Amino acid sequence: MKINLEDLQSFELFANLSNKILLNLARRMTRRHFHKWEIVFIEGDYSDEVYFVFKGELTVFKTSLDGREQVLVRLREGAVLNLIPVLLDEEPYNISSVRAAAELDLFILSGTEIRAALKDHPDLGYGLLKMFARRMKHMNSLAADLSLRSVRSRLAGFLIQQADSETTPGWLTQDEIAAQIGTVRDVVGRLLREFEALGCIQKVRHQIILQDRRVLESIAGLESIERKHIL
Protein backbone atom coordinates (compact mmCIF):
# COMPACT_ATOMS: atom_id res chain seq x y z
CA MET A 1 0.00 0.00 0.00
CA LYS A 2 1.33 3.45 -0.94
CA ILE A 3 2.59 5.73 1.85
CA ASN A 4 1.48 9.33 1.43
CA LEU A 5 3.03 12.61 2.49
CA GLU A 6 0.21 13.17 5.00
CA ASP A 7 0.97 9.80 6.61
CA LEU A 8 4.51 10.87 7.52
CA GLN A 9 3.50 14.35 8.66
CA SER A 10 1.73 12.74 11.64
CA PHE A 11 5.11 11.74 13.13
CA GLU A 12 6.76 14.27 15.45
CA LEU A 13 10.17 13.07 14.26
CA PHE A 14 9.48 14.43 10.76
CA ALA A 15 7.95 17.74 11.87
CA ASN A 16 10.83 19.91 10.60
CA LEU A 17 11.43 18.13 7.29
CA SER A 18 10.33 19.56 3.96
CA ASN A 19 7.67 17.91 1.82
CA LYS A 20 10.34 17.01 -0.71
CA ILE A 21 12.35 15.09 1.88
CA LEU A 22 9.25 13.38 3.25
CA LEU A 23 8.16 12.24 -0.19
CA ASN A 24 11.63 10.85 -0.76
CA LEU A 25 11.44 8.91 2.51
CA ALA A 26 7.91 7.68 1.77
CA ARG A 27 9.08 6.15 -1.52
CA ARG A 28 11.72 4.16 0.36
CA MET A 29 9.41 2.85 3.09
CA THR A 30 7.35 -0.30 3.12
CA ARG A 31 4.11 -0.84 5.02
CA ARG A 32 3.17 -3.99 6.94
CA HIS A 33 0.09 -5.01 8.88
CA PHE A 34 0.20 -7.18 12.01
CA HIS A 35 -2.76 -8.78 13.75
CA LYS A 36 -3.25 -8.50 17.50
CA TRP A 37 -0.80 -10.77 19.42
CA GLU A 38 1.37 -11.25 16.32
CA ILE A 39 5.12 -10.99 16.94
CA VAL A 40 6.79 -8.14 15.07
CA PHE A 41 10.35 -9.15 15.93
CA ILE A 42 12.28 -11.15 18.53
CA GLU A 43 15.06 -10.03 20.85
CA GLY A 44 18.47 -11.11 19.56
CA ASP A 45 17.49 -11.39 15.89
CA TYR A 46 19.45 -9.37 13.34
CA SER A 47 17.43 -6.41 12.09
CA ASP A 48 18.73 -3.36 10.25
CA GLU A 49 15.32 -1.67 10.04
CA VAL A 50 13.50 1.13 11.83
CA TYR A 51 9.76 0.84 12.54
CA PHE A 52 7.22 3.68 12.63
CA VAL A 53 3.84 3.04 14.29
CA PHE A 54 1.22 4.44 11.91
CA LYS A 55 -1.89 2.80 13.38
CA GLY A 56 -2.52 0.65 16.42
CA GLU A 57 -0.44 -0.23 19.45
CA LEU A 58 2.45 -2.54 20.29
CA THR A 59 4.16 -3.93 23.38
CA VAL A 60 7.95 -3.88 23.82
CA PHE A 61 9.08 -6.60 26.22
CA LYS A 62 11.96 -8.77 27.38
CA THR A 63 11.74 -12.45 28.32
CA SER A 64 13.67 -14.19 31.10
CA LEU A 65 15.20 -17.65 30.75
CA ASP A 66 12.20 -19.14 32.56
CA GLY A 67 9.79 -17.51 30.09
CA ARG A 68 8.55 -14.65 32.25
CA GLU A 69 7.90 -11.37 30.46
CA GLN A 70 8.69 -7.84 31.58
CA VAL A 71 6.90 -5.16 29.58
CA LEU A 72 9.20 -2.19 28.97
CA VAL A 73 6.72 0.10 27.26
CA ARG A 74 3.53 0.16 25.20
CA LEU A 75 3.85 2.35 22.11
CA ARG A 76 1.04 3.87 20.09
CA GLU A 77 0.60 5.84 16.89
CA GLY A 78 3.50 8.17 16.15
CA ALA A 79 6.12 6.10 17.99
CA VAL A 80 9.40 4.97 16.44
CA LEU A 81 11.35 1.90 17.50
CA ASN A 82 14.56 -0.04 16.89
CA LEU A 83 16.57 3.15 16.43
CA ILE A 84 19.34 2.36 18.93
CA PRO A 85 20.66 -0.87 17.36
CA VAL A 86 20.27 0.50 13.83
CA LEU A 87 22.04 3.80 14.50
CA LEU A 88 24.50 2.99 17.28
CA ASP A 89 25.50 -0.67 16.93
CA GLU A 90 27.94 -1.95 14.33
CA GLU A 91 25.91 -5.16 14.10
CA PRO A 92 22.23 -4.28 14.70
CA TYR A 93 20.46 -6.94 16.72
CA ASN A 94 17.06 -6.39 18.32
CA ILE A 95 17.52 -5.46 22.00
CA SER A 96 13.96 -6.48 22.92
CA SER A 97 10.94 -8.26 21.50
CA VAL A 98 7.85 -6.57 20.09
CA ARG A 99 4.27 -7.84 19.81
CA ALA A 100 1.16 -6.20 18.37
CA ALA A 101 -1.20 -5.20 21.21
CA ALA A 102 -3.94 -4.35 18.69
CA GLU A 103 -4.35 -4.38 14.93
CA LEU A 104 -1.14 -2.69 13.86
CA ASP A 105 0.20 -0.89 10.78
CA LEU A 106 3.93 -0.15 10.64
CA PHE A 107 6.06 1.81 8.21
CA ILE A 108 9.50 0.24 7.81
CA LEU A 109 12.67 2.00 6.68
CA SER A 110 16.01 0.26 6.18
CA GLY A 111 19.01 1.26 8.25
CA THR A 112 20.84 2.31 5.10
CA GLU A 113 18.09 4.78 4.22
CA ILE A 114 17.73 6.36 7.65
CA ARG A 115 21.50 6.71 8.07
CA ALA A 116 21.66 8.48 4.71
CA ALA A 117 18.76 10.76 5.72
CA LEU A 118 20.53 11.67 8.98
CA LYS A 119 23.68 12.58 7.11
CA ASP A 120 21.81 14.87 4.72
CA HIS A 121 19.28 16.42 7.14
CA PRO A 122 20.54 17.64 10.56
CA ASP A 123 16.99 18.50 11.69
CA LEU A 124 16.19 14.79 11.70
CA GLY A 125 19.15 14.15 14.02
CA TYR A 126 17.89 16.77 16.48
CA GLY A 127 14.49 15.09 16.56
CA LEU A 128 16.14 11.76 17.29
CA LEU A 129 18.14 13.20 20.20
CA LYS A 130 14.92 14.45 21.81
CA MET A 131 13.36 11.03 21.32
CA PHE A 132 16.36 9.26 22.88
CA ALA A 133 16.17 11.62 25.88
CA ARG A 134 12.51 10.72 26.50
CA ARG A 135 13.28 7.01 26.19
CA MET A 136 16.15 7.31 28.69
CA LYS A 137 13.88 9.12 31.15
CA HIS A 138 11.26 6.37 30.83
CA MET A 139 13.83 3.59 31.35
CA ASN A 140 15.23 5.33 34.43
CA SER A 141 11.72 5.56 35.89
CA LEU A 142 11.08 1.88 35.11
CA ALA A 143 14.36 0.81 36.75
CA ALA A 144 13.56 2.87 39.86
CA ASP A 145 10.05 1.42 40.01
CA LEU A 146 11.26 -2.18 39.85
CA SER A 147 14.09 -1.75 42.32
CA LEU A 148 12.67 0.69 44.89
CA ARG A 149 8.91 0.05 45.05
CA SER A 150 7.06 -3.06 46.22
CA VAL A 151 4.79 -5.01 43.88
CA ARG A 152 1.82 -3.80 45.94
CA SER A 153 2.87 -0.19 45.41
CA ARG A 154 3.53 -0.74 41.69
CA LEU A 155 0.11 -2.30 41.14
CA ALA A 156 -1.67 0.56 42.90
CA GLY A 157 0.25 3.08 40.80
CA PHE A 158 -0.47 1.12 37.63
CA LEU A 159 -4.23 1.09 38.29
CA ILE A 160 -4.23 4.85 38.86
CA GLN A 161 -2.13 5.42 35.73
CA GLN A 162 -4.48 3.35 33.60
CA ALA A 163 -7.51 5.16 34.99
CA ASP A 164 -5.96 8.52 34.11
CA SER A 165 -4.90 7.49 30.62
CA GLU A 166 -6.87 8.97 27.74
CA THR A 167 -5.89 6.00 25.58
CA THR A 168 -6.53 3.12 27.97
CA PRO A 169 -6.55 -0.05 25.80
CA GLY A 170 -9.39 -1.64 27.73
CA TRP A 171 -9.38 -4.59 30.11
CA LEU A 172 -6.00 -6.22 30.65
CA THR A 173 -5.70 -9.80 31.85
CA GLN A 174 -3.89 -10.52 35.10
CA ASP A 175 -1.03 -11.99 33.05
CA GLU A 176 -0.73 -8.72 31.10
CA ILE A 177 -0.82 -6.62 34.27
CA ALA A 178 1.85 -8.85 35.80
CA ALA A 179 4.10 -8.32 32.77
CA GLN A 180 3.60 -4.57 33.05
CA ILE A 181 4.64 -4.32 36.71
CA GLY A 182 7.29 -7.05 36.88
CA THR A 183 5.60 -9.86 38.81
CA VAL A 184 3.48 -12.98 38.22
CA ARG A 185 -0.25 -13.55 37.71
CA ASP A 186 -0.90 -15.14 41.14
CA VAL A 187 0.52 -12.11 42.95
CA VAL A 188 -1.63 -9.73 40.86
CA GLY A 189 -4.75 -11.78 41.60
CA ARG A 190 -4.01 -11.81 45.35
CA LEU A 191 -3.37 -8.06 45.46
CA LEU A 192 -6.51 -7.24 43.46
CA ARG A 193 -8.54 -9.26 45.95
CA GLU A 194 -6.82 -7.36 48.79
CA PHE A 195 -7.59 -3.99 47.17
CA GLU A 196 -11.20 -5.06 46.68
CA ALA A 197 -11.47 -6.10 50.35
CA LEU A 198 -10.07 -2.70 51.37
CA GLY A 199 -12.76 -1.00 49.29
CA CYS A 200 -10.19 0.58 46.91
CA ILE A 201 -11.56 -1.10 43.79
CA GLN A 202 -14.59 -2.98 42.55
CA LYS A 203 -14.44 -5.58 39.79
CA VAL A 204 -17.51 -5.47 37.57
CA ARG A 205 -17.54 -7.74 34.53
CA HIS A 206 -14.53 -6.66 32.48
CA GLN A 207 -13.86 -3.44 34.35
CA ILE A 208 -12.03 -2.36 37.46
CA ILE A 209 -13.69 0.60 39.14
CA LEU A 210 -11.56 2.75 41.44
CA GLN A 211 -13.70 3.25 44.53
CA ASP A 212 -11.24 4.90 46.95
CA ARG A 213 -8.48 6.68 45.08
CA ARG A 214 -7.00 8.17 48.28
CA VAL A 215 -6.17 4.75 49.69
CA LEU A 216 -4.68 3.57 46.39
CA GLU A 217 -2.56 6.72 46.18
CA SER A 218 -1.34 6.12 49.72
CA ILE A 219 -0.34 2.57 48.78
CA ALA A 220 1.34 3.81 45.61
CA GLY A 221 3.03 6.69 47.40
CA LEU A 222 1.29 9.32 45.24
CA GLU A 223 -0.29 12.66 46.11
CA SER A 224 -3.94 12.29 47.05
CA ILE A 225 -6.54 13.56 44.60
CA GLU A 226 -10.15 12.58 45.25
CA ARG A 227 -11.67 11.23 42.06
CA LYS A 228 -13.44 8.13 40.79
CA HIS A 229 -12.31 6.43 37.60
CA ILE A 230 -13.23 3.43 35.52
CA LEU A 231 -10.61 1.32 33.72
LOSEKOL-216594 format. One record per residue: x, y, z of N, C-alpha, C in turn. Coordinates in steps of 0.05 Angstrom, whole numbers, plus 5000, padded with zeros to 4 digits. Layout:
REM residues N
<<X, Y, Z>, <X, Y, Z>, <X, Y, Z>>
...
END
This chain:
REM residues 231
<<5017, 4976, 5000>, <5000, 5000, 5000>, <5018, 5025, 5000>>
<<5011, 5045, 4984>, <5027, 5069, 4981>, <5026, 5085, 5007>>
<<5049, 5097, 5014>, <5052, 5115, 5037>, <5051, 5143, 5027>>
<<5033, 5159, 5038>, <5030, 5187, 5029>, <5045, 5207, 5046>>
<<5048, 5230, 5035>, <5061, 5252, 5050>, <5046, 5257, 5076>>
<<5020, 5258, 5076>, <5004, 5263, 5100>, <5009, 5242, 5121>>
<<5014, 5217, 5113>, <5019, 5196, 5132>, <5044, 5202, 5149>>
<<5065, 5212, 5136>, <5090, 5217, 5150>, <5089, 5243, 5167>>
<<5072, 5262, 5159>, <5070, 5287, 5173>, <5058, 5283, 5201>>
<<5046, 5260, 5206>, <5035, 5255, 5233>, <5056, 5247, 5253>>
<<5080, 5242, 5244>, <5102, 5235, 5263>, <5118, 5259, 5272>>
<<5120, 5263, 5298>, <5135, 5285, 5309>, <5164, 5286, 5299>>
<<5176, 5263, 5294>, <5203, 5261, 5285>, <5208, 5276, 5259>>
<<5187, 5277, 5242>, <5190, 5289, 5215>, <5179, 5317, 5214>>
<<5173, 5329, 5237>, <5159, 5355, 5237>, <5174, 5377, 5223>>
<<5201, 5376, 5224>, <5217, 5398, 5212>, <5228, 5392, 5184>>
<<5219, 5370, 5172>, <5229, 5363, 5146>, <5210, 5373, 5124>>
<<5222, 5380, 5102>, <5207, 5391, 5079>, <5190, 5369, 5066>>
<<5170, 5377, 5051>, <5153, 5358, 5036>, <5170, 5342, 5017>>
<<5190, 5354, 5005>, <5207, 5340, 4986>, <5222, 5317, 4999>>
<<5232, 5323, 5023>, <5247, 5302, 5038>, <5228, 5280, 5046>>
<<5204, 5287, 5056>, <5185, 5268, 5065>, <5176, 5249, 5042>>
<<5171, 5261, 5019>, <5163, 5245, 4996>, <5185, 5225, 4988>>
<<5210, 5234, 4991>, <5233, 5217, 4985>, <5234, 5193, 5004>>
<<5229, 5199, 5030>, <5229, 5178, 5050>, <5205, 5159, 5046>>
<<5182, 5170, 5039>, <5158, 5154, 5035>, <5162, 5133, 5013>>
<<5177, 5141, 4992>, <5182, 5123, 4970>, <5200, 5100, 4978>>
<<5215, 5104, 4999>, <5234, 5083, 5007>, <5224, 5066, 5030>>
<<5200, 5072, 5040>, <5188, 5057, 5062>, <5170, 5035, 5051>>
<<5167, 5014, 5067>, <5147, 4994, 5062>, <5127, 4995, 5085>>
<<5103, 4984, 5080>, <5082, 4983, 5100>, <5074, 4954, 5106>>
<<5071, 4947, 5132>, <5063, 4920, 5139>, <5041, 4921, 5160>>
<<5023, 4902, 5158>, <5002, 4900, 5178>, <5007, 4875, 5195>>
<<5002, 4878, 5221>, <5004, 4856, 5240>, <4978, 4854, 5255>>
<<4969, 4829, 5259>, <4945, 4824, 5275>, <4951, 4825, 5305>>
<<4931, 4830, 5321>, <4935, 4830, 5350>, <4948, 4804, 5359>>
<<4968, 4806, 5377>, <4984, 4785, 5388>, <5006, 4775, 5370>>
<<5006, 4784, 5345>, <5027, 4775, 5326>, <5054, 4787, 5334>>
<<5075, 4771, 5333>, <5102, 4780, 5339>, <5113, 4796, 5315>>
<<5124, 4820, 5322>, <5136, 4837, 5301>, <5165, 4830, 5298>>
<<5180, 4828, 5320>, <5207, 4817, 5319>, <5215, 4807, 5346>>
<<5237, 4791, 5346>, <5246, 4777, 5371>, <5273, 4788, 5379>>
<<5276, 4791, 5405>, <5301, 4799, 5417>, <5324, 4781, 5408>>
<<5346, 4793, 5399>, <5369, 4778, 5391>, <5371, 4773, 5362>>
<<5349, 4776, 5347>, <5350, 4772, 5318>, <5363, 4796, 5304>>
<<5377, 4791, 5282>, <5389, 4813, 5267>, <5367, 4829, 5253>>
<<5369, 4855, 5255>, <5349, 4872, 5242>, <5360, 4900, 5237>>
<<5365, 4906, 5212>, <5375, 4933, 5205>, <5352, 4949, 5193>>
<<5330, 4952, 5209>, <5306, 4967, 5201>, <5295, 4983, 5224>>
<<5283, 5006, 5217>, <5270, 5023, 5237>, <5240, 5021, 5231>>
<<5224, 5021, 5253>, <5195, 5017, 5251>, <5180, 5041, 5261>>
<<5161, 5050, 5246>, <5144, 5074, 5253>, <5116, 5064, 5256>>
<<5104, 5070, 5280>, <5077, 5061, 5286>, <5057, 5081, 5273>>
<<5044, 5072, 5252>, <5024, 5089, 5238>, <4997, 5086, 5250>>
<<4988, 5061, 5255>, <4962, 5056, 5268>, <4965, 5033, 5287>>
<<4950, 5035, 5310>, <4950, 5013, 5328>, <4968, 5017, 5352>>
<<4975, 4995, 5364>, <4991, 4995, 5389>, <5008, 4970, 5391>>
<<5032, 4972, 5403>, <5049, 4949, 5406>, <5061, 4949, 5434>>
<<5071, 4925, 5441>, <5083, 4921, 5468>, <5112, 4914, 5463>>
<<5130, 4929, 5477>, <5159, 4922, 5476>, <5165, 4908, 5502>>
<<5177, 4884, 5500>, <5182, 4868, 5524>, <5208, 4852, 5523>>
<<5217, 4843, 5546>, <5239, 4825, 5548>, <5230, 4799, 5562>>
<<5243, 4777, 5555>, <5235, 4751, 5566>, <5258, 4739, 5582>>
<<5253, 4729, 5606>, <5273, 4716, 5622>, <5278, 4688, 5612>>
<<5298, 4675, 5623>, <5304, 4647, 5615>, <5282, 4628, 5622>>
<<5266, 4635, 5643>, <5244, 4617, 5651>, <5218, 4624, 5637>>
<<5219, 4643, 5618>, <5196, 4650, 5602>, <5179, 4672, 5612>>
<<5187, 4685, 5634>, <5171, 4707, 5645>, <5177, 4733, 5630>>
<<5155, 4748, 5624>, <5158, 4773, 5609>, <5159, 4797, 5627>>
<<5175, 4817, 5619>, <5174, 4843, 5632>, <5168, 4863, 5610>>
<<5145, 4876, 5611>, <5138, 4897, 5592>, <5154, 4922, 5597>>
<<5168, 4932, 5577>, <5184, 4956, 5579>, <5167, 4981, 5574>>
<<5151, 4979, 5553>, <5134, 5002, 5545>, <5113, 4993, 5525>>
<<5091, 5007, 5525>, <5071, 5003, 5504>, <5072, 5028, 5487>>
<<5074, 5024, 5461>, <5077, 5047, 5442>, <5053, 5048, 5424>>
<<5044, 5073, 5418>, <5021, 5077, 5402>, <5028, 5093, 5377>>
<<5008, 5103, 5363>, <5012, 5117, 5338>, <5031, 5140, 5341>>
<<5050, 5142, 5322>, <5070, 5163, 5323>, <5096, 5155, 5335>>
<<5098, 5131, 5347>, <5122, 5122, 5360>, <5142, 5110, 5339>>
<<5167, 5110, 5346>, <5188, 5099, 5329>, <5204, 5080, 5346>>
<<5212, 5057, 5334>, <5227, 5038, 5350>, <5249, 5025, 5334>>
<<5268, 5013, 5348>, <5291, 4999, 5338>, <5313, 5018, 5328>>
<<5312, 5043, 5337>, <5331, 5063, 5329>, <5359, 5058, 5340>>
<<5361, 5050, 5366>, <5387, 5047, 5379>, <5405, 5026, 5365>>
<<5395, 5002, 5361>, <5413, 4983, 5347>, <5420, 4991, 5319>>
<<5401, 5002, 5304>, <5405, 5010, 5277>, <5425, 5033, 5274>>
<<5424, 5052, 5292>, <5441, 5076, 5290>, <5467, 5075, 5306>>
<<5467, 5059, 5328>, <5490, 5060, 5346>, <5506, 5034, 5346>>
<<5495, 5012, 5338>, <5510, 4987, 5339>, <5522, 4980, 5312>>
<<5546, 4969, 5312>, <5559, 4961, 5287>, <5544, 4937, 5274>>
<<5534, 4919, 5291>, <5518, 4897, 5282>, <5491, 4899, 5296>>
<<5471, 4909, 5281>, <5445, 4914, 5294>, <5428, 4889, 5300>>
<<5426, 4883, 5325>, <5409, 4861, 5334>, <5387, 4873, 5352>>
<<5363, 4862, 5350>, <5341, 4872, 5366>, <5348, 4870, 5396>>
<<5344, 4891, 5412>, <5350, 4891, 5440>, <5326, 4883, 5457>>
<<5303, 4879, 5444>, <5279, 4870, 5458>, <5261, 4858, 5438>>
<<5239, 4846, 5448>, <5219, 4835, 5430>, <5195, 4854, 5428>>
<<5180, 4851, 5406>, <5157, 4869, 5402>, <5133, 4852, 5392>>
<<5110, 4858, 5404>, <5085, 4843, 5396>, <5063, 4863, 5392>>
<<5046, 4859, 5372>, <5023, 4876, 5367>, <5004, 4873, 5391>>
<<4996, 4896, 5403>, <4976, 4896, 5424>, <4948, 4902, 5414>>
<<4946, 4908, 5388>, <4921, 4913, 5374>, <4927, 4910, 5344>>
<<4907, 4912, 5327>, <4913, 4912, 5299>, <4933, 4935, 5293>>
<<4954, 4929, 5278>, <4977, 4946, 5277>, <4987, 4950, 5248>>
<<4992, 4975, 5241>, <5004, 4982, 5216>, <5031, 4996, 5221>>
<<5052, 4986, 5209>, <5079, 4997, 5213>, <5090, 5006, 5186>>
<<5104, 5028, 5187>, <5121, 5036, 5164>, <5149, 5027, 5171>>
<<5163, 5016, 5151>, <5190, 5005, 5156>, <5210, 5018, 5137>>
<<5232, 5027, 5149>, <5253, 5040, 5134>, <5280, 5026, 5140>>
<<5295, 5019, 5119>, <5320, 5005, 5124>, <5340, 5023, 5138>>
<<5359, 5010, 5152>, <5380, 5025, 5165>, <5397, 5042, 5146>>
<<5402, 5031, 5122>, <5417, 5046, 5102>, <5403, 5072, 5095>>
<<5377, 5072, 5092>, <5362, 5096, 5084>, <5361, 5116, 5107>>
<<5357, 5107, 5132>, <5355, 5127, 5153>, <5382, 5139, 5160>>
<<5403, 5123, 5157>, <5430, 5134, 5161>, <5437, 5155, 5140>>
<<5429, 5150, 5116>, <5433, 5170, 5094>, <5417, 5195, 5099>>
<<5392, 5192, 5109>, <5375, 5215, 5114>, <5387, 5232, 5137>>
<<5398, 5219, 5157>, <5411, 5233, 5180>, <5435, 5249, 5170>>
<<5450, 5238, 5152>, <5474, 5252, 5142>, <5466, 5277, 5127>>
<<5444, 5275, 5112>, <5436, 5297, 5094>, <5419, 5318, 5108>>
<<5405, 5311, 5131>, <5386, 5328, 5143>, <5390, 5330, 5173>>
<<5405, 5350, 5183>, <5411, 5353, 5211>, <5386, 5355, 5229>>
<<5364, 5367, 5218>, <5340, 5370, 5234>, <5329, 5343, 5243>>
<<5333, 5323, 5227>, <5324, 5296, 5234>, <5340, 5286, 5258>>
<<5366, 5291, 5258>, <5383, 5283, 5280>, <5375, 5296, 5306>>
<<5367, 5322, 5306>, <5358, 5335, 5330>, <5332, 5323, 5341>>
<<5314, 5315, 5323>, <5290, 5302, 5331>, <5296, 5275, 5345>>
<<5316, 5261, 5334>, <5323, 5235, 5346>, <5335, 5238, 5374>>
<<5351, 5259, 5378>, <5363, 5264, 5404>, <5341, 5269, 5425>>
<<5320, 5284, 5418>, <5298, 5289, 5436>, <5284, 5263, 5443>>
<<5281, 5246, 5422>, <5267, 5221, 5426>, <5283, 5202, 5445>>
<<5310, 5201, 5441>, <5327, 5185, 5458>, <5326, 5195, 5487>>
<<5325, 5221, 5491>, <5323, 5232, 5518>, <5298, 5223, 5532>>
<<5276, 5223, 5518>, <5250, 5214, 5530>, <5251, 5185, 5537>>
<<5263, 5169, 5519>, <5266, 5140, 5524>, <5283, 5135, 5548>>
<<5305, 5150, 5551>, <5323, 5146, 5574>, <5309, 5153, 5600>>
<<5293, 5174, 5599>, <5278, 5182, 5623>, <5258, 5160, 5631>>
<<5244, 5149, 5611>, <5225, 5127, 5617>, <5239, 5103, 5628>>
<<5262, 5095, 5617>, <5277, 5072, 5627>, <5287, 5076, 5655>>
<<5296, 5101, 5661>, <5305, 5107, 5689>, <5281, 5104, 5708>>
<<5258, 5113, 5700>, <5234, 5111, 5718>, <5227, 5082, 5722>>
<<5228, 5066, 5700>, <5222, 5038, 5702>, <5241, 5023, 5721>>
<<5267, 5029, 5718>, <5287, 5016, 5735>, <5283, 5023, 5764>>
<<5276, 5049, 5770>, <5271, 5057, 5797>, <5246, 5044, 5808>>
<<5226, 5041, 5792>, <5201, 5028, 5800>, <5206, 5000, 5809>>
<<5221, 4985, 5792>, <5225, 4956, 5797>, <5243, 4952, 5821>>
<<5262, 4970, 5825>, <5282, 4965, 5846>, <5274, 4977, 5873>>
<<5259, 4999, 5873>, <5253, 5014, 5898>, <5225, 5011, 5909>>
<<5206, 5003, 5892>, <5178, 5001, 5901>, <5169, 4972, 5902>>
<<5152, 4966, 5922>, <5141, 4939, 5924>, <5122, 4933, 5902>>
<<5116, 4907, 5898>, <5096, 4900, 5878>, <5069, 4912, 5884>>
<<5062, 4912, 5910>, <5036, 4924, 5919>, <5035, 4953, 5911>>
<<5056, 4968, 5915>, <5057, 4996, 5908>, <5056, 5000, 5878>>
<<5070, 4983, 5863>, <5071, 4985, 5834>, <5043, 4980, 5822>>
<<5029, 4960, 5833>, <5002, 4954, 5823>, <4983, 4977, 5828>>
<<4984, 4988, 5852>, <4967, 5011, 5858>, <4972, 5034, 5839>>
<<4998, 5040, 5835>, <5005, 5062, 5816>, <4996, 5055, 5788>>
<<4998, 5030, 5780>, <4991, 5022, 5753>, <4961, 5026, 5748>>
<<4944, 5019, 5768>, <4915, 5022, 5766>, <4908, 5051, 5763>>
<<4921, 5068, 5779>, <4915, 5097, 5777>, <4924, 5108, 5750>>
<<4947, 5099, 5741>, <4957, 5108, 5715>, <4939, 5101, 5692>>
<<4929, 5076, 5693>, <4910, 5067, 5672>, <4884, 5082, 5673>>
<<4875, 5088, 5697>, <4850, 5103, 5700>, <4852, 5131, 5689>>
<<4876, 5143, 5691>, <4881, 5170, 5682>, <4887, 5172, 5652>>
<<4894, 5150, 5640>, <4902, 5150, 5612>, <4879, 5156, 5594>>
<<4883, 5173, 5575>, <4863, 5179, 5555>, <4861, 5158, 5533>>
<<4881, 5141, 5533>, <4882, 5120, 5512>, <4884, 5092, 5524>>
<<4869, 5088, 5546>, <4869, 5062, 5559>, <4860, 5041, 5540>>
<<4876, 5019, 5536>, <4869, 4999, 5516>, <4846, 4981, 5524>>
<<4834, 4985, 5546>, <4812, 4967, 5555>, <4822, 4947, 5576>>
<<4806, 4927, 5581>, <4812, 4908, 5602>, <4838, 4893, 5596>>
<<4856, 4892, 5615>, <4880, 4876, 5613>, <4877, 4851, 5630>>
<<4887, 4828, 5621>, <4886, 4804, 5637>, <4906, 4806, 5660>>
<<4904, 4789, 5679>, <4922, 4790, 5702>, <4951, 4783, 5693>>
<<4953, 4766, 5672>, <4979, 4760, 5661>, <4992, 4785, 5649>>
<<4975, 4801, 5635>, <4985, 4826, 5622>, <4993, 4846, 5643>>
<<4977, 4849, 5664>, <4984, 4868, 5685>, <5010, 4859, 5699>>
<<5013, 4833, 5703>, <5037, 4823, 5716>, <5062, 4830, 5699>>
<<5059, 4827, 5673>, <5082, 4834, 5655>, <5088, 4863, 5656>>
<<5068, 4879, 5660>, <5072, 4909, 5661>, <5087, 4917, 5686>>
<<5082, 4904, 5709>, <5093, 4914, 5734>, <5115, 4896, 5745>>
<<5123, 4875, 5730>, <5146, 4859, 5738>, <5140, 4839, 5760>>
<<5118, 4823, 5757>, <5112, 4803, 5776>, <5098, 4780, 5762>>
<<5083, 4763, 5776>, <5070, 4740, 5764>, <5040, 4743, 5769>>
<<5024, 4727, 5754>, <4995, 4729, 5754>, <4983, 4724, 5782>>
<<4993, 4704, 5797>, <4982, 4697, 5823>, <4984, 4721, 5842>>
<<5007, 4735, 5841>, <5010, 4758, 5859>, <4991, 4780, 5852>>
<<4987, 4785, 5826>, <4967, 4805, 5817>, <4940, 4798, 5827>>
<<4932, 4773, 5823>, <4905, 4764, 5832>, <4901, 4768, 5862>>
<<4922, 4761, 5878>, <4920, 4764, 5907>, <4917, 4793, 5915>>
<<4933, 4810, 5902>, <4933, 4839, 5909>, <4907, 4852, 5901>>
<<4896, 4844, 5878>, <4870, 4855, 5869>, <4848, 4848, 5889>>
<<4849, 4823, 5899>, <4829, 4815, 5919>, <4833, 4831, 5945>>
<<4858, 4836, 5952>, <4864, 4853, 5976>, <4853, 4881, 5972>>
<<4858, 4893, 5949>, <4848, 4920, 5943>, <4818, 4921, 5944>>
<<4805, 4900, 5934>, <4776, 4899, 5934>, <4765, 4897, 5962>>
<<4779, 4881, 5979>, <4771, 4878, 6007>, <4774, 4904, 6022>>
<<4794, 4920, 6015>, <4799, 4946, 6027>, <4779, 4967, 6018>>
<<4764, 4961, 5997>, <4745, 4980, 5986>, <4757, 4999, 5966>>
<<4782, 4994, 5957>, <4796, 5012, 5938>, <4785, 5009, 5910>>
<<4778, 4984, 5903>, <4769, 4978, 5876>, <4744, 4960, 5877>>
<<4731, 4959, 5855>, <4708, 4940, 5851>, <4711, 4928, 5823>>
<<4710, 4902, 5822>, <4711, 4888, 5796>, <4683, 4883, 5786>>
<<4676, 4894, 5763>, <4650, 4891, 5751>, <4653, 4881, 5723>>
<<4646, 4857, 5717>, <4649, 4845, 5691>, <4678, 4849, 5682>>
<<4682, 4863, 5660>, <4709, 4867, 5650>, <4720, 4894, 5656>>
<<4713, 4905, 5679>, <4723, 4931, 5687>, <4733, 4930, 5716>>
<<4751, 4948, 5722>, <4759, 4953, 5749>, <4752, 4982, 5755>>
<<4735, 4985, 5775>, <4726, 5012, 5783>, <4742, 5021, 5807>>
<<4755, 5044, 5806>, <4769, 5055, 5829>, <4749, 5068, 5848>>
<<4746, 5056, 5871>, <4726, 5065, 5891>, <4738, 5085, 5911>>
<<4762, 5080, 5919>, <4775, 5098, 5939>, <4803, 5105, 5929>>
<<4805, 5126, 5914>, <4830, 5134, 5902>, <4851, 5142, 5923>>
<<4841, 5154, 5945>, <4860, 5163, 5966>, <4876, 5140, 5977>>
<<4863, 5118, 5982>, <4877, 5095, 5994>, <4896, 5084, 5974>>
<<4888, 5081, 5948>, <4906, 5071, 5928>, <4931, 5089, 5925>>
<<4926, 5116, 5926>, <4949, 5134, 5924>, <4968, 5132, 5947>>
<<4957, 5126, 5971>, <4973, 5122, 5994>, <4990, 5097, 5991>>
<<4978, 5076, 5980>, <4993, 5051, 5976>, <5015, 5056, 5954>>
<<5008, 5071, 5934>, <5027, 5076, 5912>, <5047, 5097, 5919>>
<<5042, 5113, 5941>, <5061, 5134, 5948>, <5057, 5159, 5931>>
<<5032, 5163, 5922>, <5026, 5186, 5905>, <5010, 5207, 5920>>
<<5010, 5232, 5910>, <4994, 5253, 5922>, <4965, 5247, 5920>>
<<4950, 5252, 5941>, <4921, 5246, 5941>, <4905, 5266, 5925>>
<<4888, 5255, 5907>, <4869, 5271, 5892>, <4843, 5255, 5892>>
<<4822, 5267, 5902>, <4797, 5252, 5905>, <4782, 5252, 5879>>
<<4782, 5228, 5866>, <4767, 5225, 5841>, <4758, 5195, 5839>>
<<4740, 5190, 5821>, <4731, 5163, 5816>, <4735, 5157, 5786>>
<<4748, 5135, 5780>, <4754, 5129, 5752>, <4746, 5100, 5745>>
<<4741, 5096, 5720>, <4735, 5069, 5710>, <4757, 5061, 5691>>
<<4768, 5036, 5694>, <4788, 5026, 5674>, <4774, 5012, 5651>>
END
